[in-house]
């Protein structure tokens, strides 16, 4: 005669919703990233470097390949 012992475990699943503040923060980060990758032509660094930033295009050069992969024409 063999004894079979069974064990029962309960798993508690909590369902919480995403806060509206988190969604707003994510939307702001997304919009800023879209601007940097897709549309920045020296605007961000012009706050620091002035008109020279529009000539140097630092962020444009850093995101150049990502810009083309995302479908943004830049030249």
C-alpha positions in Angstrom: 0.0 0.0 0.0 1.4 3.4 -1.0 0.4 6.8 0.3 -0.1 9.5 -2.2 0.1 13.0 -0.8 -1.1 15.9 -2.8 -0.3 19.5 -2.3 -2.5 22.4 -3.3 -1.1 25.8 -4.0 -3.0 29.0 -4.6 -1.6 31.7 -6.9 -2.9 35.2 -6.3 -3.0 37.4 -9.4 -3.5 41.0 -8.9 -4.9 43.1 -11.7 -3.9 46.7 -11.5 -4.4 49.3 -14.2 -1.7 51.5 -15.6 -1.9 55.0 -14.1 -2.8 57.9 -16.4 0.3 59.7 -15.2 2.5 56.9 -16.5 0.7 56.9 -19.8 1.2 60.7 -20.1 4.9 60.4 -19.2 5.4 57.7 -21.8 3.6 59.8 -24.4 5.9 62.8 -23.7 9.0 60.6 -24.0 7.7 59.2 -27.3 7.0 62.6 -28.7 10.4 63.9 -27.7 12.1 60.9 -29.2 10.1 61.3 -32.4 11.2 64.9 -32.6 14.9 64.1 -32.0 15.0 61.3 -34.5 12.7 62.6 -37.2 12.7 66.4 -37.2 15.6 67.9 -35.3 17.9 69.9 -37.6 20.0 71.6 -34.9 17.1 73.0 -32.9 18.0 71.3 -29.6 21.7 72.3 -29.5 20.9 75.7 -30.9 19.9 76.6 -27.3 23.5 76.1 -26.3 25.6 76.7 -29.5 23.4 79.2 -31.2 23.4 79.4 -35.0 26.4 77.1 -35.3 24.2 74.1 -34.3 22.2 74.4 -37.5 25.4 74.0 -39.5 27.0 71.2 -37.4 23.8 69.0 -37.0 25.2 66.9 -34.2 21.9 65.0 -33.4 21.1 64.6 -37.1 24.4 62.9 -37.7 24.0 60.7 -34.6 20.5 59.5 -35.7 21.1 59.6 -39.4 20.7 55.9 -40.1 17.9 55.5 -37.7 16.1 58.3 -39.4 16.3 56.6 -42.8 15.2 53.2 -41.2 12.1 55.0 -39.8 11.3 56.4 -43.2 12.2 60.0 -42.6 13.9 61.7 -45.6 16.7 64.0 -44.6 18.6 64.8 -47.8 
